[in-house]
Amino acid sequence: MLKWLLVLAVGVAVIALATPWLQRHGLGRLPGDVTFNWRGRRVYVPITTTILLSLALTLLARLV
């Protein structure tokens, strides 16, 4: 279970770093994505975007 939590945390971090690129292609600010201010910085947690991209990659992997 710890392995899956680590994979999920890394996935969220990668998607959070790729947010500017994803926003240009229509992803990023979906309902369910959380944005909050913490210590004067804006923190973005892309929960819905992560699930959507995970489903898309799963479907792609099953087709290949």
N, CA and C atoms as a LAMMPS dump frame, in Angstrom:
ITEM: TIMESTEP
0
ITEM: NUMBER OF ATOMS
192
ITEM: BOX BOUNDS ff ff ff
-5.0000000000000000e+02 5.0000000000000000e+02
-5.0000000000000000e+02 5.0000000000000000e+02
-5.0000000000000000e+02 5.0000000000000000e+02
ITEM: ATOMS id mol type element x y z
1 1 1 N 0.817 -1.187 0
2 1 2 C 0 0 0
3 1 3 C 0.861 1.251 0
4 2 1 N 1.975 1.21 0.678
5 2 2 C 2.864 2.359 0.732
6 2 3 C 3.416 2.689 -0.656
7 3 1 N 3.659 1.643 -1.451
8 3 2 C 4.152 1.845 -2.809
9 3 3 C 3.142 2.627 -3.649
10 4 1 N 1.859 2.288 -3.528
11 4 2 C 0.828 2.975 -4.295
12 4 3 C 0.674 4.42 -3.863
13 5 1 N 0.819 4.685 -2.581
14 5 2 C 0.752 6.067 -2.102
15 5 3 C 1.916 6.883 -2.655
16 6 1 N 3.088 6.274 -2.719
17 6 2 C 4.247 6.951 -3.275
18 6 3 C 4.045 7.231 -4.765
19 7 1 N 3.526 6.261 -5.491
20 7 2 C 3.26 6.444 -6.921
21 7 3 C 2.22 7.544 -7.13
22 8 1 N 1.186 7.575 -6.309
23 8 2 C 0.163 8.599 -6.413
24 8 3 C 0.744 9.988 -6.125
25 9 1 N 1.578 10.099 -5.098
26 9 2 C 2.187 11.38 -4.758
27 9 3 C 3.106 11.866 -5.88
28 10 1 N 3.884 10.973 -6.46
29 10 2 C 4.763 11.351 -7.569
30 10 3 C 3.933 11.76 -8.786
31 11 1 N 2.862 11.033 -9.052
32 11 2 C 1.99 11.374 -10.174
33 11 3 C 1.36 12.746 -10.017
34 12 1 N 0.888 13.057 -8.825
35 12 2 C 0.299 14.368 -8.565
36 12 3 C 1.355 15.459 -8.717
37 13 1 N 2.565 15.213 -8.251
38 13 2 C 3.634 16.203 -8.378
39 13 3 C 3.991 16.45 -9.843
40 14 1 N 4.063 15.4 -10.633
41 14 2 C 4.397 15.545 -12.053
42 14 3 C 3.304 16.324 -12.777
43 15 1 N 2.065 16.003 -12.493
44 15 2 C 0.964 16.714 -13.15
45 15 3 C 0.911 18.166 -12.684
46 16 1 N 1.205 18.41 -11.418
47 16 2 C 1.222 19.787 -10.925
48 16 3 C 2.32 20.598 -11.624
49 17 1 N 3.459 19.97 -11.884
50 17 2 C 4.529 20.664 -12.602
51 17 3 C 4.192 20.864 -14.077
52 18 1 N 3.386 19.975 -14.632
53 18 2 C 3.012 20.065 -16.047
54 18 3 C 1.742 20.885 -16.259
55 19 1 N 1.231 21.519 -15.225
56 19 2 C -0.016 22.263 -15.316
57 19 3 C -0.013 23.337 -16.399
58 20 1 N 1.026 24.161 -16.532
59 20 2 C 0.992 25.174 -17.602
60 20 3 C 0.836 24.559 -18.994
61 21 1 N 1.501 23.469 -19.248
62 21 2 C 1.385 22.805 -20.552
63 21 3 C -0.002 22.199 -20.717
64 22 1 N -0.53 21.597 -19.646
65 22 2 C -1.849 20.983 -19.708
66 22 3 C -2.952 22.014 -19.914
67 23 1 N -2.803 23.198 -19.331
68 23 2 C -3.82 24.232 -19.471
69 23 3 C -3.926 24.717 -20.909
70 24 1 N -2.825 24.75 -21.62
71 24 2 C -2.869 25.148 -23.027
72 24 3 C -3.639 24.139 -23.864
73 25 1 N -3.751 22.905 -23.383
74 25 2 C -4.455 21.851 -24.113
75 25 3 C -5.813 21.524 -23.502
76 26 1 N -6.321 22.378 -22.617
77 26 2 C -7.67 22.221 -22.097
78 26 3 C -7.808 21.464 -20.788
79 27 1 N -6.728 20.992 -20.217
80 27 2 C -6.807 20.305 -18.924
81 27 3 C -6.212 21.2 -17.851
82 28 1 N -6.544 20.923 -16.619
83 28 2 C -5.881 21.64 -15.545
84 28 3 C -6.8 22.265 -14.537
85 29 1 N -7.781 23.001 -14.945
86 29 2 C -8.677 23.652 -13.984
87 29 3 C -10.062 23.035 -14.04
88 30 1 N -10.118 21.739 -13.877
89 30 2 C -11.378 21.01 -13.896
90 30 3 C -12.046 21.084 -12.529
91 31 1 N -13.364 20.887 -12.479
92 31 2 C -14.023 20.807 -11.17
93 31 3 C -13.454 19.623 -10.381
94 32 1 N -13.085 19.847 -9.163
95 32 2 C -12.479 18.798 -8.347
96 32 3 C -10.988 19.012 -8.157
97 33 1 N -10.375 19.864 -8.976
98 33 2 C -8.974 20.247 -8.768
99 33 3 C -8.952 21.319 -7.679
100 34 1 N -8.098 21.16 -6.714
101 34 2 C -8.091 22.026 -5.533
102 34 3 C -6.949 23.035 -5.634
103 35 1 N -7.277 24.307 -5.39
104 35 2 C -6.282 25.373 -5.328
105 35 3 C -6.459 26.101 -4.006
106 36 1 N -5.351 26.284 -3.273
107 36 2 C -5.433 27.029 -2.02
108 36 3 C -4.125 27.769 -1.796
109 37 1 N -4.185 28.787 -0.953
110 37 2 C -2.996 29.574 -0.612
111 37 3 C -2.439 29.058 0.704
112 38 1 N -1.122 28.84 0.717
113 38 2 C -0.454 28.361 1.914
114 38 3 C 0.863 29.103 2.057
115 39 1 N 0.994 29.846 3.115
116 39 2 C 2.181 30.648 3.397
117 39 3 C 2.512 31.602 2.247
118 40 1 N 1.486 32.202 1.707
119 40 2 C 1.676 33.187 0.657
120 40 3 C 1.915 32.621 -0.73
121 41 1 N 1.822 31.33 -0.884
122 41 2 C 2.01 30.694 -2.196
123 41 3 C 0.738 29.975 -2.591
124 42 1 N 0.488 29.949 -3.877
125 42 2 C -0.679 29.223 -4.386
126 42 3 C -0.285 27.769 -4.607
127 43 1 N -1.026 26.866 -4.002
128 43 2 C -0.779 25.431 -4.112
129 43 3 C -1.925 24.83 -4.908
130 44 1 N -1.582 24.042 -5.909
131 44 2 C -2.566 23.447 -6.808
132 44 3 C -2.471 21.935 -6.711
133 45 1 N -3.583 21.274 -6.396
134 45 2 C -3.64 19.818 -6.283
135 45 3 C -4.628 19.311 -7.344
136 46 1 N -4.111 18.742 -8.435
137 46 2 C -4.967 18.361 -9.567
138 46 3 C -5.591 16.971 -9.417
139 47 1 N -6.564 16.84 -8.545
140 47 2 C -7.155 15.534 -8.268
141 47 3 C -7.921 15.01 -9.486
142 48 1 N -8.842 15.798 -10.021
143 48 2 C -9.66 15.362 -11.148
144 48 3 C -8.814 15.156 -12.404
145 49 1 N -7.878 16.049 -12.634
146 49 2 C -7 15.917 -13.798
147 49 3 C -6.173 14.646 -13.693
148 50 1 N -5.711 14.315 -12.497
149 50 2 C -4.937 13.091 -12.298
150 50 3 C -5.776 11.853 -12.62
151 51 1 N -7.01 11.836 -12.16
152 51 2 C -7.882 10.693 -12.426
153 51 3 C -8.174 10.58 -13.919
154 52 1 N -8.463 11.697 -14.567
155 52 2 C -8.764 11.69 -15.992
156 52 3 C -7.576 11.209 -16.818
157 53 1 N -6.388 11.718 -16.522
158 53 2 C -5.196 11.28 -17.247
159 53 3 C -4.853 9.82 -16.953
160 54 1 N -5.102 9.373 -15.731
161 54 2 C -4.866 7.977 -15.387
162 54 3 C -5.772 7.053 -16.188
163 55 1 N -7.03 7.425 -16.305
164 55 2 C -7.957 6.621 -17.103
165 55 3 C -7.549 6.59 -18.573
166 56 1 N -7.141 7.736 -19.096
167 56 2 C -6.717 7.801 -20.495
168 56 3 C -5.476 6.951 -20.737
169 57 1 N -4.507 7.01 -19.836
170 57 2 C -3.291 6.214 -19.992
171 57 3 C -3.577 4.722 -19.813
172 58 1 N -4.51 4.373 -18.937
173 58 2 C -4.89 2.982 -18.752
174 58 3 C -5.53 2.427 -20.031
175 59 1 N -6.438 3.189 -20.606
176 59 2 C -7.068 2.762 -21.858
177 59 3 C -6.038 2.626 -22.984
178 60 1 N -5.119 3.567 -23.054
179 60 2 C -4.068 3.515 -24.064
180 60 3 C -3.182 2.295 -23.855
181 61 1 N -2.835 1.981 -22.625
182 61 2 C -1.978 0.836 -22.336
183 61 3 C -2.689 -0.481 -22.673
184 62 1 N -3.983 -0.549 -22.451
185 62 2 C -4.723 -1.767 -22.771
186 62 3 C -4.866 -1.972 -24.263
187 63 1 N -4.89 -0.889 -25.025
188 63 2 C -4.983 -1.002 -26.475
189 63 3 C -3.668 -1.404 -27.119
190 64 1 N -2.583 -1.068 -26.463
191 64 2 C -1.253 -1.369 -27.023
192 64 3 C -0.799 -2.711 -26.627
